[in-house]
Amino acid sequence: MANQDDVRRIALALPDTSEAVDRFAFSVLSKGKQKGFVWAWNERVESKKPRVPRPDVVAIRVLDQVDKEALLASAENKFFTEPHYNGFPAILVRLPLIGLAELEELIVDGWRCQAPRVLVESFERGET
């Protein structure tokens, strides 16, 4: 069972990662811009009202639609999506239903999708 503390620990252990100051979100610096790879999901609780952050669900960037569909097919209760994310390469993850090793793999893969290639290669060689 994972929680936001686990997400924070895993994300901030990755090179050039920072946490947003105004919300629960993590990004990596790439080409001078912050590129998000994991963030709290904001649920639409009431129609025409602002979305509400859910501490038990995060969105994690994935490589492409094929990876997203594979994850959705693998564990219906753990992973899901919503119309807001249609066509966008991210998967929604219920933290209480995922193990730490799998969460770490997803977050690191999400970071790899957004980080500069040189940084990813350096990380994979254990240089960062």
Secondary structure as GFF3:
##gff-version 3
##sequence-region A 1 128
A	DSSP	alpha_helix	4	12	.	.	.	ID=ss1
A	DSSP	beta_strand	17	19	.	.	.	ID=ss2
A	DSSP	beta_strand	25	30	.	.	.	ID=ss3
A	DSSP	beta_strand	33	43	.	.	.	ID=ss4
A	DSSP	beta_strand	52	61	.	.	.	ID=ss5
A	DSSP	alpha_helix	65	74	.	.	.	ID=ss6
A	DSSP	beta_strand	79	80	.	.	.	ID=ss7
A	DSSP	three_ten_helix	83	85	.	.	.	ID=ss8
A	DSSP	beta_strand	90	94	.	.	.	ID=ss9
A	DSSP	three_ten_helix	95	97	.	.	.	ID=ss10
A	DSSP	alpha_helix	100	114	.	.	.	ID=ss11
A	DSSP	alpha_helix	117	124	.	.	.	ID=ss12
###
